[in-house]
Every structure is written in C-alpha cells, then in structure tokens.
Amino acid sequence: MHPPPPAAMDFSQNSLFGYMDDLQELTIIERPVRRSLKTPEEIEKLTVDEDLSDIERAVYLLSAGQDIQGTSVIANLPFLMRQNPAETLRRVLPKIRVTLEDTHLMIQRLWISLWFVQRV
C-alpha cells in the first residue's frame, strides 16, 4: 500500500498569513555574541591567501589550517578530483592520509589514557 500523496501547498493570501502568524509565535533562541565574533588574531589565523590555487589552498589548509578547515578540504575532495585529478592525487591525498593518521594516533592515545584513568 502506498502512502497518500503530500497535500499541495496552499499559497493563497489567507494561508500565507497563517504561516506568518505561526512563525511569529516561535521563540528566538539567543546565544552569546562572543561565540561568533573573532579577534583580529583569530581572523588572521583563519585567513588564506586568495591568490592560491584550489590545490595549493587545500595543501596549505591540511598542513597549517584549523581542524574545521581540513574537514572542509576533505568534504570538497570530489570537486578537487574533478578539477585536477593528477594534482589532487599527488599533493592533496598524501596530506589527508597524514591528517587521518595523526587523528587516529591521537584517538588511540586518548583511549589509552582513559583506560589508565579508569584503572586507577
């Protein structure tokens, strides 16, 4: 048995105002402003030269960037492979392998530390 088809969206004036009323009832969650603001030092640390090619930028971020920047490179790996497969395989993938090996080693050390702490 198939589920019923979704109801068609009603874009009439009365219906849209009903949606607006529902949206206005939602509570806006406030979070501390400090979490989103960056100091000049933090901005400088996250800034990458705009003249770098995508491959050069990926290599730089994997070598010297923040974890989130390395994650972004990994997420964009399919784009890099389509753009320049030879250079991606030659220059970017080895850096990703090193990054993953470092992460794996760090996780192993963390587990060992936790194991010892629980034994004491």
C-alpha positions as CSV (number, residue, x, y, z in Angstrom):
1,M,0.0,0.0,0.0
2,H,1.4,3.4,-1.0
3,P,1.3,6.4,1.4
4,P,-1.1,9.2,0.4
5,P,0.4,11.9,-1.8
6,P,1.5,15.0,0.0
7,A,-1.1,17.8,0.1
8,A,-0.4,20.6,-2.3
9,M,1.0,23.8,-0.7
10,D,-1.6,26.5,-0.4
11,F,-0.1,29.8,-1.4
12,S,-3.3,31.8,-1.1
13,Q,-3.1,35.2,0.8
14,N,-5.0,33.8,3.8
15,S,-2.9,30.7,4.1
16,L,0.4,32.7,3.9
17,F,-0.7,35.0,6.7
18,G,-1.4,31.9,8.8
19,Y,2.1,30.7,8.2
20,M,3.5,34.1,9.2
21,D,1.4,34.0,12.4
22,D,2.9,30.6,13.2
23,L,6.4,31.8,12.6
24,Q,6.0,34.9,14.8
25,E,5.0,32.6,17.7
26,L,8.3,30.8,17.6
27,T,10.8,31.8,20.3
28,I,14.1,33.1,19.1
29,I,17.0,31.4,20.8
30,E,19.7,33.8,21.7
31,R,23.2,32.8,22.1
32,P,26.2,34.8,23.4
33,V,27.5,37.1,20.8
34,R,31.1,36.4,21.7
35,R,31.0,32.9,20.3
36,S,30.6,34.3,16.8
37,L,32.9,37.3,17.0
38,K,36.6,36.8,16.2
39,T,39.6,38.8,17.4
40,P,42.0,40.2,14.7
41,E,44.4,37.4,15.6
42,E,41.8,34.8,15.1
43,I,40.8,36.3,11.8
44,E,44.4,36.4,10.7
45,K,44.9,32.8,11.7
46,L,41.9,31.7,9.5
47,T,42.8,33.9,6.5
48,V,44.2,32.2,3.4
49,D,45.9,34.0,0.5
50,E,43.3,34.5,-2.2
51,D,45.9,34.0,-5.0
52,L,46.5,30.4,-4.1
53,S,45.0,27.8,-6.5
54,D,42.4,25.4,-5.1
55,I,45.1,22.7,-4.8
56,E,47.6,25.0,-3.1
57,R,44.9,26.2,-0.7
58,A,43.9,22.6,0.1
59,V,47.5,21.6,0.8
60,Y,48.0,24.7,3.0
61,L,44.8,24.1,5.0
62,L,45.7,20.5,5.6
63,S,49.2,21.4,6.7
64,A,48.6,24.6,8.8
65,G,44.9,25.2,9.0
66,Q,42.4,24.6,11.7
67,D,40.6,21.2,12.0
68,I,37.4,22.6,10.6
69,Q,39.3,23.9,7.5
70,G,40.8,20.4,7.0
71,T,37.4,18.9,7.2
72,S,36.2,21.4,4.6
73,V,39.0,20.2,2.3
74,I,38.0,16.6,2.7
75,A,34.4,17.5,2.0
76,N,35.4,19.2,-1.2
77,L,37.7,16.4,-2.4
78,P,35.3,15.3,-5.2
79,F,35.4,18.9,-6.6
80,L,39.2,18.9,-6.5
81,M,39.3,15.5,-8.2
82,R,37.1,16.7,-11.0
83,Q,39.1,19.9,-11.3
84,N,42.6,18.5,-11.3
85,P,42.8,14.7,-10.5
86,A,46.5,14.3,-11.0
87,E,47.5,17.2,-8.7
88,T,44.9,16.1,-6.1
89,L,46.2,12.6,-6.0
90,R,49.8,13.8,-6.0
91,R,49.6,16.7,-3.5
92,V,46.3,16.6,-1.5
93,L,45.7,12.9,-0.8
94,P,49.0,12.4,0.9
95,K,48.2,15.3,3.3
96,I,44.8,13.8,4.0
97,R,46.4,10.5,4.8
98,V,48.8,12.1,7.2
99,T,46.0,14.1,8.8
100,L,43.9,10.9,9.3
101,E,46.9,9.0,10.7
102,D,47.6,11.8,13.2
103,T,43.9,11.8,14.2
104,H,44.0,8.0,14.5
105,L,47.1,8.2,16.7
106,M,45.6,10.9,18.9
107,I,42.4,8.9,19.4
108,Q,44.5,5.8,20.3
109,R,46.4,7.8,22.9
110,L,43.1,9.3,24.3
111,W,41.6,5.8,24.7
112,I,44.8,4.5,26.4
113,S,44.7,7.5,28.8
114,L,41.1,7.0,29.6
115,W,41.7,3.3,30.2
116,F,44.5,4.1,32.6
117,V,42.4,6.7,34.4
118,Q,39.6,4.2,34.9
119,R,42.0,1.6,36.3
120,V,43.4,3.9,38.9
